[in-house]
Amino acid sequence: MLRRMRAIRFHEQGPPEVLRLERIAPPAPPGRGEVLLEVRAASVNHLDIWVRRSLPNIPLPRIPGADAAGVVLQVGPGVTGVRPGQRVLIDPGFTTEDTIEVLRGEPSLSKAYGILGESCDGTYCERLVVPARSCLPIPAGWSFAQAAAFPLTALTAWRMCVVRGQLRPGEDVLILGAAAGVGVLCIQIAKLAGCRVIAAASTRAKLDLCASLGADELIPYADVNWVSEARRLTGGRGVDVTIDYVGKTTWAGSLRATRAGGRILTCGATTGHDPTTDLRQVFFRQLSIIGSTMGSTADLAAALKLAGEGRLEPVLSEVLPLAEAARAHRLIEERAVLGKVVLEMESA
């Protein structure tokens, strides 16, 4: 039996240096409907950084991390469909009670919805107890690092593009920050929906990645007037859909880049949550602003089905040992990644 496990924790919020590699007691055996997972890899998300920096009311110390993949070690009473030895990834969202939203298949709208690492301790650790219903098989041929990089971003991108955004064939879709973890999946999902994808990113390397994933047009938005360029590429009318999770620095431009009657999809605000909004742009031009957060296990399963068919995949930027969690956070803060950064549970 594992007496102590390695985990990354922070005892105070602050810069990446607050992340510490520690040895702590492993979780208790799984209860009814739960499984004990040996974590092999955990990916890093912007959510982890917000929790570490400043998200209010976080009990300390805290283990960050929403995504994980590994091997089932033990199952609790009443568990069916998941077996010891199975390779699984986990849905990072969970519910604590069956509210009406949960029963309707919309758990992320429920007050009972939580996310690993935000609502409780997370995945930067060697052992983890999660609900069995959160476990999904890893696609054949995928490494644990690939599997860990998929859930949160795939869940977010799928719900935003397919469920909430309802992308349609022939639409022009502008994706801002398109080389990020969510962005690379949005490109792939939009192409699968039959859309023309206009990818905006800050460097040549990031734009090259977007092109390799199928983006039809590229905008180096750090170097040009990206609003004018988006309108030029659409004959002056503007795009049908703008996907903007960048936030404050791009929001006003997103309103102008979207055609009259178009849609703006947002699932985050990396550069700030409080942009100035010219409401005249919204009501005169009849724009639809559609928010989206996480999704359901069914959404994740739908994305995984396409992944299993080789039609959808995460992009790995860096795979680092667990002990280098602070470095992983810095890479994301410095915008030095293409796709996802993953932490592996290397041998002690």
C-alpha distance (Angstrom), angle and dihedral (degrees) to the residues before:
residue distance angle dihedral
M1 . . .
L2 3.79 . .
R3 3.82 107.0 .
R4 3.79 96.9 -173.7
M5 3.78 130.1 12.5
R6 3.75 131.2 -157.5
A7 3.78 116.8 -113.3
I8 3.78 138.9 163.7
R9 3.80 112.0 -122.8
F10 3.77 138.3 165.9
H11 3.79 123.2 -148.1
E12 3.78 95.1 -167.7
Q13 3.78 133.3 22.6
G14 3.77 118.0 -106.6
P15 3.82 143.7 89.5
P16 3.82 123.7 -9.5
E17 3.81 90.1 -86.3
V18 3.83 90.4 74.5
L19 3.83 88.0 72.7
R20 3.81 109.8 100.9
L21 3.79 131.9 -172.0
E22 3.82 105.4 -132.9
R23 3.78 140.4 167.2
I24 3.77 111.8 -123.8
A25 3.80 138.7 163.5
P26 3.81 113.3 -74.8
P27 3.81 119.2 -119.6
A28 3.80 121.8 -82.9
P29 3.83 117.5 -97.5
P30 3.81 114.2 -74.9
G31 3.79 117.6 -85.1
R32 3.77 129.4 -146.6
G33 3.78 111.1 -38.4
E34 3.82 93.0 6.8
V35 3.79 137.4 110.2
L36 3.78 133.8 -154.3
L37 3.81 111.0 -129.5
E38 3.78 127.9 -159.6
V39 3.80 98.8 -143.6
R40 3.79 113.3 -138.3
A41 3.82 98.6 171.9
A42 3.81 138.6 7.5
S43 3.78 125.0 -169.9
V44 3.79 127.5 -140.3
N45 3.81 120.4 -121.7
H46 3.79 134.2 -177.6
L47 3.80 85.8 -109.6
D48 3.81 89.2 66.1
I49 3.78 90.1 54.1
W50 3.82 94.0 49.9
V51 3.80 90.1 49.1
R52 3.80 91.0 49.5
R53 3.80 94.6 44.9
S54 3.76 108.7 41.7
L55 3.82 119.5 -35.1
P56 3.82 103.0 145.7
N57 3.79 127.2 -117.2
I58 3.81 96.8 20.1
P59 3.82 110.4 157.3
L60 3.79 110.7 -128.5
P61 2.95 139.2 -98.1
R62 3.79 94.4 38.0
I63 3.81 134.3 -177.1
P64 3.83 106.8 -144.2
G65 3.79 126.9 -150.5
A66 3.80 136.4 95.5
D67 3.82 102.9 -165.5
A68 3.78 129.3 63.9
A69 3.78 142.6 157.4
G70 3.77 128.2 -169.1
V71 3.78 148.4 112.3
V72 3.81 126.4 -54.3
L73 3.82 108.4 -118.3
Q74 3.79 101.0 177.1
V75 3.79 138.8 1.5
G76 3.78 126.3 -146.3
P77 3.81 128.7 -132.2
G78 3.79 115.9 -61.6
V79 3.80 95.9 19.5
T80 3.78 116.7 141.6
G81 3.78 129.9 168.0
V82 3.80 94.0 33.5
R83 3.79 121.4 79.0
P84 3.82 137.1 -173.4
G85 3.78 111.6 -89.9
Q86 3.81 94.1 29.0
R87 3.82 118.7 135.8
V88 3.80 108.4 -128.8
L89 3.76 143.7 164.9
I90 3.78 120.5 -150.2
D91 3.77 136.7 -126.0
P92 3.83 101.9 -121.7
G93 3.80 92.7 -148.2
F94 3.79 123.9 78.3
T95 3.79 139.8 171.7
T96 3.78 128.7 -135.7
E97 3.80 96.8 -157.2
D98 3.79 139.9 13.9
T99 3.80 101.0 -102.0
I100 3.80 121.8 173.5
E101 3.82 89.7 -96.7
V102 3.80 90.7 54.2
L103 3.80 91.9 48.8
R104 3.80 89.4 50.7
G105 3.79 90.7 54.8
E106 3.82 94.6 -106.7
P107 3.82 102.5 108.5
S108 3.81 95.3 156.6
L109 3.83 89.2 64.3
S110 3.80 91.1 57.4
K111 3.80 126.3 99.0
A112 3.81 84.8 -137.0
Y113 3.81 91.8 63.5
G114 3.78 120.6 110.4
I115 3.79 139.0 171.0
L116 3.79 126.2 -137.4
G117 3.78 111.6 -105.6
E118 3.80 92.3 19.6
S119 3.80 104.1 54.0
C120 3.81 95.0 27.0
D121 3.79 139.8 -7.2
G122 3.78 112.9 -45.8
T123 3.77 145.0 -150.1
Y124 3.83 108.3 -71.3
C125 3.81 89.9 105.5
E126 3.80 142.1 83.4
R127 3.83 98.5 -113.1
L128 3.79 129.7 35.2
V129 3.81 135.3 176.0
V130 3.80 114.3 -147.7
P131 3.82 137.4 160.9
A132 3.79 111.0 -81.1
R133 3.81 89.3 -130.1
S134 3.83 87.9 63.3
C135 3.82 92.0 62.7
L136 3.80 120.3 95.1
P137 3.82 128.2 177.7
I138 3.80 117.2 -99.1
P139 3.83 113.1 -117.5
A140 3.80 113.5 -102.1
G141 3.78 112.9 -91.5
W142 3.80 95.7 19.7
S143 3.79 121.0 126.5
F144 3.79 120.4 -132.8
A145 3.81 87.9 -107.0
Q146 3.81 92.0 56.4
A147 3.79 91.0 46.4
A148 3.81 93.1 49.8
A149 3.81 90.9 50.1
F150 3.80 93.3 57.0
P151 3.83 116.1 59.7
L152 3.81 109.3 67.4
T153 3.79 96.7 36.1
A154 3.81 93.8 42.1
L155 3.78 92.0 47.2
T156 3.80 90.8 49.1
A157 3.80 95.6 44.8
W158 3.81 94.3 44.8
R159 3.77 95.5 50.4
M160 3.81 92.9 43.7
C161 3.81 96.8 46.3
V162 3.80 103.4 31.1
V163 3.81 108.6 23.6
R164 3.80 103.5 30.7
G165 3.81 102.5 19.2
Q166 3.81 97.4 38.5
L167 3.80 94.6 -155.8
R168 3.80 111.7 -152.6
P169 3.82 133.8 -155.7
G170 3.78 114.2 -86.6
E171 3.81 96.3 21.6
D172 3.80 121.6 134.6
V173 3.81 107.9 -126.1
L174 3.82 121.7 -167.9
I175 3.82 114.1 -159.6
L176 3.81 117.4 -165.9
G177 3.80 117.9 -154.8
A178 3.78 85.4 14.6
A179 3.82 96.8 171.1
A180 3.81 93.6 61.9
G181 3.80 123.0 102.9
V182 3.81 94.0 -93.3
G183 3.79 92.4 37.9
V184 3.80 96.9 57.5
L185 3.80 89.5 54.2
C186 3.81 92.3 44.9
I187 3.82 88.6 56.0
Q188 3.79 91.5 52.5
I189 3.81 94.8 44.2
A190 3.81 92.8 47.3
K191 3.81 90.6 51.0
L192 3.81 90.5 49.1
A193 3.82 87.3 52.4
G194 3.80 89.8 55.8
C195 3.80 97.1 -108.3
R196 3.79 130.4 145.0
V197 3.80 105.0 -118.2
I198 3.80 123.4 -146.4
A199 3.80 107.5 -169.4
A200 3.81 121.7 -160.9
A201 3.80 120.1 -165.1
S202 3.79 138.2 153.4
T203 3.82 104.7 -119.5
R204 3.78 139.6 38.7
A205 3.80 91.9 -115.9
K206 3.80 90.9 54.0
L207 3.79 91.9 48.1
D208 3.81 90.4 49.3
L209 3.80 89.0 54.4
C210 3.82 90.6 50.8
A211 3.81 90.3 50.7
S212 3.81 91.1 50.5
L213 3.82 88.9 55.2
G214 3.80 92.4 53.9
A215 3.80 105.8 -90.4
D216 3.82 108.8 161.0
E217 3.80 98.9 -155.3
L218 3.81 131.2 24.2
I219 3.80 129.5 -150.6
P220 3.83 120.8 -169.5
Y221 3.77 91.0 -151.0
A222 3.80 95.1 -175.5
D223 3.81 90.0 62.3
V224 3.81 106.7 35.9
N225 3.79 141.2 39.6
W226 3.78 92.8 -89.8
V227 3.81 94.5 -170.3
S228 3.80 91.5 56.8
E229 3.79 90.4 44.2
A230 3.82 92.6 51.5
R231 3.80 90.0 50.5
R232 3.81 91.7 46.7
L233 3.79 91.1 52.4
T234 3.81 89.6 53.4
G235 3.79 97.4 46.8
G236 3.80 92.8 -99.6
R237 3.81 96.5 -60.4
G238 3.80 98.9 99.4
V239 3.79 130.0 -123.9
D240 3.78 123.8 -58.1
V241 3.80 92.6 -132.2
T242 3.80 132.7 20.1
I243 3.80 118.8 -164.9
D244 3.80 108.2 -156.4
Y245 3.81 122.6 171.6
V246 3.81 91.5 144.7
G247 3.80 90.4 87.7
K248 3.76 129.3 -172.8
T249 3.80 100.3 23.3
T250 3.82 95.6 50.8
W251 3.81 105.1 27.7
A252 3.81 99.3 94.4
G253 3.79 89.6 47.9
S254 3.79 91.8 49.8
L255 3.81 90.1 58.1
R256 3.81 90.5 53.2
A257 3.80 96.1 42.3
T258 3.82 93.6 55.4
R259 3.80 119.3 85.3
A260 3.78 123.2 -117.7
G261 3.79 107.2 -79.2
G262 3.80 91.6 18.3
R263 3.78 131.6 131.3
I264 3.80 133.5 -113.9
L265 3.80 115.7 -158.7
T266 3.78 121.1 -161.1
C267 3.80 133.0 178.3
G268 3.79 101.1 162.9
A269 3.78 149.5 3.7
T270 3.79 110.3 -131.8
T271 3.83 94.9 169.8
G272 3.80 96.8 39.5
H273 3.79 141.1 -43.4
D274 3.81 99.8 -129.6
P275 3.83 110.0 68.6
T276 3.79 123.7 160.6
T277 3.81 110.4 -104.0
D278 3.79 122.3 -158.6
L279 3.79 98.9 -146.7
R280 3.79 90.6 -162.2
Q281 3.80 87.5 70.0
V282 3.80 88.4 55.3
F283 3.80 103.0 45.2
F284 3.81 102.5 29.8
R285 3.80 91.4 48.7
Q286 3.82 94.0 35.5
L287 3.78 95.9 -128.8
S288 3.79 120.7 179.2
I289 3.81 114.2 -139.6
I290 3.80 109.6 -160.9
G291 3.79 122.2 -169.2
S292 3.78 122.4 -158.5
T293 3.81 134.2 -176.3
M294 3.79 127.4 -175.7
G295 3.84 113.2 -54.7
S296 3.79 143.1 -146.1
T297 3.78 132.7 -53.9
A298 3.82 86.0 -109.8
D299 3.83 88.7 59.4
L300 3.80 90.5 51.5
A301 3.81 91.0 46.8
A302 3.82 90.3 52.5
A303 3.80 90.7 52.8
L304 3.81 90.9 45.7
K305 3.80 90.8 53.2
L306 3.80 89.5 59.8
A307 3.80 89.6 44.1
G308 3.80 89.7 54.2
E309 3.82 88.2 53.4
G310 3.82 90.6 53.0
R311 3.81 92.9 -112.1
L312 3.80 98.9 110.9
E313 3.79 129.8 35.4
P314 3.80 142.0 160.2
V315 3.79 122.0 -113.4
L316 3.80 117.3 -129.1
S317 3.79 117.4 -147.7
E318 3.81 100.5 171.9
V319 3.81 135.6 0.5
L320 3.80 110.4 -159.8
P321 3.81 135.0 173.3
L322 3.81 117.2 -97.2
A323 3.80 90.5 -108.7
E324 3.82 89.5 64.9
A325 3.81 95.7 61.5
A326 3.81 91.4 122.5
R327 3.80 90.5 55.0
A328 3.81 89.8 49.3
H329 3.81 90.5 53.8
R330 3.80 91.5 48.5
L331 3.80 91.8 52.0
I332 3.79 90.7 55.8
E333 3.80 93.6 44.4
E334 3.80 89.4 51.3
R335 3.82 90.5 49.6
A336 3.79 88.5 -124.2
V337 3.81 97.5 137.5
L338 3.78 136.3 89.8
G339 3.79 107.2 -153.2
K340 3.80 118.7 -27.4
V341 3.81 138.5 -8.5
V342 3.81 114.8 -144.4
L343 3.80 131.8 -165.2
E344 3.80 117.3 -145.4
M345 3.80 124.8 -154.3
E346 3.77 96.5 -125.5
S347 3.81 119.2 -170.2
A348 3.80 114.5 -73.6
